[in-house]
């Protein structure tokens, strides 16, 4: 298997096959990448809101402890 993976024609053939599949499904690949990017942006915004809520709660707790 190692010697086959180093054979230039097999490597070239695999490259052609991968290129063909990528070209054939390029629209689906782009769409799924865009969906993943949107989901990651939503996740980051949600985590930022959660962090801001935690920071506000911690500040309120510190203010309450300072007044008591």
Long-range contacts (C-beta under 8 A, 24 or more apart in sequence): none
